[in-house]
Every structure is written in C-alpha cells, then in structure tokens.
Amino acid sequence: MGAADNQQVPELGNAGSHAVPRPNKFSSGKLTRLQMVDDEQRFSGFCKRRDKLSEYMQQRWGLADAGFDYNVVAVFGSQSTGKSTLLNRLFGTRFDVMDEGQRQQTTRGIWADRGTDAMPVLILDVEGTDGRERGENQDFERKSALFSLAVAEVLLVNMWETMVGLYNGANMGLLKTVMEVNLQLFGGSQGSKTLLHFVIRDHVSSTPLANLAKTLRIDMDRIWTGLNKPEGLEDAKLGDYFDLKFSSLPHKLLQPENFEQAALALRSQFVDTKSSEYVFQPEYKRRVPADGFPHYAEAVWEKVVSNKDLDLPTQQELLAQYRCDEIAAAALIPFRAAIDALRPRVREGEIVQGLGEVARTARSQALGAFDDQAARYHSEVYAKKRSAFVQTLDGELHALALNQVKNALSQAADTFSSQSHKALEKAESSDRSFSVVVGAVRKRVSTWFNDLVDSLTIEGAEWTLAAEVKQLEAMLDTITAKLREAEMERALKQLRRQAQDTLSEVVADRLNNPDEAMWSGVMAGFDAANTEAEQQLRRRMDMAEVYGGEQRSKLQRALRSGVWEDMVRALKEEVADQMVLLKLRSKLEDRFRYDEAGLPRVWRPSDDIDAQFAQARSAAQALLPLFSRIDTSASSTLPQPVSAAVGTFFPPGFDVERSLVLISASRQRELGKRFGREADALYLEAKRAMVTTQNHVPVWVMVLLVLLGWNEAMTILFNPLYLVLTALIAGSAFVLHNLRLWGPAVRAVGGLVNVANDHVHELLVEAVNRTDPGRNRDAPAEGRSRRQARSEEIEMDPLGDSSKDSSVSRSSNSSHSISRSSSKSQLHT
C-alpha cells in the first residue's frame, strides 16, 4: 500500500455531488465491515456466521431487500500495493490499511463492506498476493482470486506502473491459473461477463495510459490463448467472458492533488449512472438476488476450495517431486533386474527355491537407495513418494509371490490327490481309517505349503498370503471329499464284483438245471451275496468315516441296486435265444432219449414214441414261462411286493418292475416256434431210426447169397492170384474210405485216362501222317501243345477243384455206371 494508507478519508472539495463520501447511514456509528473468509479458508458459514452475513446484508448494509439492484466489486493485486486505500477512497469504506512504521500484511482473508452514500455496492477487500507471511504457499491466493472472479461483477486489478510488462510481478501467472479454472468451473453455465478493471497506481512516467493498456491487453490475449480450455470451449474468445478497462492514478505522495482528482474521476465511474464510463452494465449482472447472496457466495467458495486444480505445488515441492521420481526410477532398475530373472520361471509353473529371499533383498536394497538420496528433499513430498515407491515394489513382489503360490497350490493339490490314492490302496488290507491315512498326507502337504508361504512373506509389506492359505485348505477339503467319494465308489465296484462272481455261478447252476425251486435257489443266492456285500460295505464306510445316516443309506441302496443289476445281467445272458433253445432241447432230449433210469432209449416197434415225444415236448415248453420272469417271492431280504422296495431297499426312481421281465411275450412266441421246429427234427430222427431197425435183411436172403456165391468164393480163396488181387483191392478201398480220399483218387484215375487218350491220339495222328506227309502238317505241334497243356493242368490244379475236373468226373461217372451195370448183370445171372 501507499505511504499514507493510514490517513482518514478527507473531504474532497470541488467534486460536485460525488465529492464527499458520507458515512453509511445503516452503520449507526459502528464499523460495517465483515470478514467473509478468514485466513484459514473458512467461510463465514462456520460457527453459524452465515446468519451473521445475512444479518449484515439486512441490518448493517440494507441490501437484503435490494433484489437484483445491487452490484459486487472485488479487488485483486499484490500485497502492500494500496488495495484497501483504493477501496476506501472510491467507496468510502473503512477497511484497515497498512501502518507505515511496520509495513506488514494488513488484510487477512476476504472482507466485505457496503459503499457509502447509499451506493448499492458490496465491496470485497481480498488479501494481497505474494506476501512474505504465506511465503511459497499460494493456495489461498489462487482460491481467493478465483472466488473474486466468480462472484464480482467488476474486479479491480490493482498494480503499480512498474509492474506493467512483468509476468510474475503483474500476477499474470496467478491470473492465468484462476481464469483457466474459472473457465472449467463456471465457463459453460455462468451466462454473464466480468469486467477486469486494471487500475495502474503511481503513474508518474511519460508513458501514456493507452500504451500501458495496449501492453496489458496483449498480455491478456496471450494468457487466454495459452489456457487449457475445456471440451466444447476450444474456440471461445477472451471477449466472450471478460471486458477489459484501464485507469491510472498519480502518485499519492508526490502528486496528492492530482491523485485526489483522479480518484474522484474514477469514483464517478461507479456512482454516476449517466456517465458513459459507468461500469455496472447489465451484461455483468450475476442475476443472484441480494437475499440469496450469502448462500450463493458460500456455495461458490465450497466449490473453489474443493477444486484440486488449484492445489499447485511450490518450487521446493516441485523439485522434491522431480528428484524423488528420478531416484525411484533409478532404484527400480536393479530391483527389476533381480526380479525379472526369476519371473519367466515362475510364469512357466516352476516353484523357484529362494524366491522370497531374493525378493526381500531386492526390496531392501531398492528402499535403501531411495531413502539415502530422497530423504534430503521436502519431507511431505518424500513421505508421499516413498509410500508410492513402496507400493510399486510391493505390487510387483505381490504379483510374483501370487504366481509362485498358485504354482504351489496346483502342485500341493496334485501331490495330495496322488499320494492319498496310493496310501489308500496300500492301507486297503489294513485296519487304518480313512482319516488317518489321508490326514497324514494332508499334514505333509500343508506343512510344505505353509513353509513356502512363510518364505515369501515380506516384513512391512501391506499384503499377505492368508487368503491363499485358506484357499489351500478349501482345495484340500474338496479333494478329501472327492477321495472319500472315490473310495466309496471303489468299494462299491469291488463288492459288486465279488457278489457278481458268486451270483454268476448260482444263476448258471440253477438255470441249467431248471425245476420248480429254480427261482428260490436264485433268490437265496442273491440274499446271501447281498448280505455279505452290505456287511463289507458297512465296514468300509466306518473306515472312511462316512457317518451321515442319509449318506450311508444312499450307499447301501446303490450297492443293492448294483448287485441286483448284476444278477439280472447274468440272468439275461442265460436266457439269450440260443441259450434258451439249448436248455429247452436239453430238457427235451433228457425226457425223450433217456428213460427214468437215465439210460438211452432204443426204440422198438412196440414203443409208443408219439406219447413219449408229446410228454417230453410239453415238459420242455413249460420252461419258457419259467424263464420269462424273475420270481422274488422266496427272497428273505426284498420287501414284498417288490415295488415297495423302491426308495427303501433300492434308490428312488429305480425301475425294478421292468428288470423282472427277462423274456417278453413276443420273444416267447418266437422261441416257441423255433423250438417246435427243432423238436420236430428230433422226432423225425427217432422215427427214421425205428424204420431202419425194422427194415433189416432177412436171414433166408443171407443164406441164399452164401449158397449161390459159394463156388466164386472158393475160386478166389484157392487161387493165389485172385486172392492177392482181392486183398489189394479190399485194402486200398479200406484205406481210401477211412482217409476219405475217394474224390482225389477218382480225379487221379480220370487224369491218367485223359493222358492215355491223348497218347493214343498222337500215335494215330503220326500213323496217318506217315501215309500222307502233306496232310495236317501242324498236327504234331498241336498234339504236343495239347499234351503239354494237359500235363500242366494236371500238375498245377488242386485235386479238389471240381470246376476243372468235370471231364474226369464224367468219365468216372461213366465208368461207375458201367461197373454197376456189370454187377447187376452178374447178380441176375
């Protein structure tokens, strides 16, 4: 502020009606200013001061009922540049001014007051910027400037002439920040402009105001061009949101009279509504009624305070951020080099030994390198950056540790499952319980996994692997349940297999010897096998610690249904079509071919073969209905009727009625027809045997043959030549008959006959050629080729080839017919 800021407001003569600012008529001799925002950034709404602001608007300032007929003016500028003095001179307010003897900050926070002479203007005196009290902390400067820019219709930018053309000195950087944030927060919805009234103080040089204004306008255009505009406002112009106005005041101490006159002229721009320089134009109105201004101002301040774009760091913080980032990046290089060497192995599923030690060493070295260099910088920044650096390190180590633990989980689950299976198989013959066997394996696996997790734990890290340990326990519980279920399934299969072996023998024995007690024997075998299997199952369930009643009942029902199905399968194999026909034929033969003593029957003409056959066939056919359906009435374990066994003895939904039917009605009819044909064939065979027995040669015929052939027999017996020839022929015939070589012998004889015929034919052809040499010159060659072909045919063709032996067969047939005719003629003779 200027050197005389502590002076009272003088009476200005020769200034017309606006010359003397009179005291506020609503003040009643008291100060009317109010601190709207304190230096701790608390709005007047704290401690119920919002009612105080409303009270000032109503009682002290008389603006509550003004509606829209009021205006708001704020001041913006560096500390100690005379802002409060300027407001006091222009509006007659009583803001505190600086003491020349101490020259320290006077205005702290944001103060409000009303202009004198009933001016409907609310004046905001804002704490100056660049004060030594706040140092590098520009947070309040930015927020107070943004608040003033948002609520004021006219913002007085107070600066010295020597500041024009400077960037930081003229607060251009701060102005750029608040304009940019103002555009982001209120640019799309404010709907009104703001007048930026630049007041150039201590204008004592020869530089015209127009040139100073031009410089400031260029700076403002440059600032606007460099703003980061929000989406949709990229093409917005400075004139769309702000109007610029420029005024200057002479030096207050060097030119006091000129200063007072210029101040009065500047005041007229705020009070003279008829003046062309009048600043309160309709386009600057915020359209906020006066009684709602306290709420409006508080809402704007809360929005400004909560905006993070204004939390810009100081130079020390910027340096600390930059250097901490550099140090962290440098410390990460060796850390990642140590970790990346192990990362591919872990990703491939390997469990890397010593991973935890490598991770702890790399983390400790990285933190040590960071702390050694970064701890010298801004403490708050260092603490934040160190926390972020630790999170980065722990994040990478956590991901690596999780991959290692996932590999360990998979290996632990596989090891537990495989070793438990082997241990259960070895313990099957012993009395060790399921929990003892599986519990020992589980303890080994859990100990190994927990040791691995402990090796990966890093002291001071925010993450833990407790969730993975719980996951292992859940996995082991699931595998244990599956092992118990698999153990029970294996027990069921073994018990069914044992019962099936027993039932197969019983079923085969009873159905191969069918009688009225057949099904009683079958069901007795089922009851015995099922009872034994259930006893073994209860013992296996006790060993596997299956104690739940429902689960035990379920397993028992599954075993019963399995044993029943195995028995039904064995029965159906025994009553297959061929097996049933074989059993029926066996029954028929037993009753028809054998007598009551079990001896074979020799049918005589006096025997009643028809009655015997009818009885035997009826007895055999009676087996078909017996085989067709299982009779469970003799069972001691199955509930009666058998349909009541579903849900109690058998599992729910088990179709026991369907399993009782072994041979359907249609199959019975078909099998009956087929058996009838086979029985008829057996009957015809027996009939033919009886006829053969009845049609034997009479004794008198044999005697007659001996008497008539006596001479020929004596001739053969007493003639050595005939005797030897007859013996050779009889012996050859005997051998050929026993070896079944009549066919090959006949074909061989036929081949010899054909060779002889060819040889005779050739001799005749040669004889003819000797008598007539010119005739048939090629006949010998043809004869030789035909003989050669015949010999090849005899050598290459098998003896059993009937298609190429037709001629031999015909010749043999003819020879046989000749021999038969000669035999008949001798017999007649």
Disulfide bonds with the S-S distance in Angstrom:
none
